[in-house]
């Protein structure tokens, strides 16, 4: 049940990022901008949420801090 709550929160957060990208007309993140251009918003949000979940998992298992590349 905890994973369902976390996944839902990630998707809500991803939708917020997608809305911001659509309003601004693009993103500094080329992967996200290309995804939003070719996929429906909800599909792009789930893909972004999955990417965020993978990053969170990797950071928590390696016990490292996030470094923006």
N, C-alpha and C positions, 0 to 999 in steps of 0.2 A: 504494500500500500504506500509506503514511503517513496518508492521509486515513481509511482504514478503521480504523486504530488509534485516531485522534483521535475519530472518530465513536463508536466503541465506548466510549471513556472518557467522552464526554459523556453517553451513554445511561446508563452505570453511575452517574455522578454525579447525573443527573436522577432515576433510580430511588431513590437515597438521599434526595433532597429529597421525592419523592412519599411514601416510607415515613414520613418525618418529619411531613408534612402529615396523613397518614391517622391516625397515632398521636395527634397533637395535636388532631385534630378540626377542622382548618381552617388557613387561612394568612392572613397579612397581605396577601398578593398575591391580590386578588380574581379576576384572570384564572386563576391556577393553581388556586385553590379551586374555581371554577366548572368548570374543565376536569376536575379529579379527580372531581367529583360526577357528571358526565354521561358520562365515557368510561372504558374499562378502563384500569388502571394503566399498562400497557405503552404504550398509545396516547398517554396523557398524558405519559409519560416521553419518548417520541420527539418529541412536539411541543415539550416544554420543551428537549430537546437541540437541536432545530433552531433554536429561538429563541436559545439560548445561542451556537450556531455563528454565527448572523447578527450577534449583538452582537460576538463576537470578531472576525469579519471586518471589521465597520465600524470597530472600534477600531484594528485593525492597519493598515487602509488609510488612516485619517485620522491615525494616530500620536497618538492621544489616550489619556488615562487614563480608567478607568471612574468615573463619578459616579453614585451611587445617587440616584434621583429621589425 
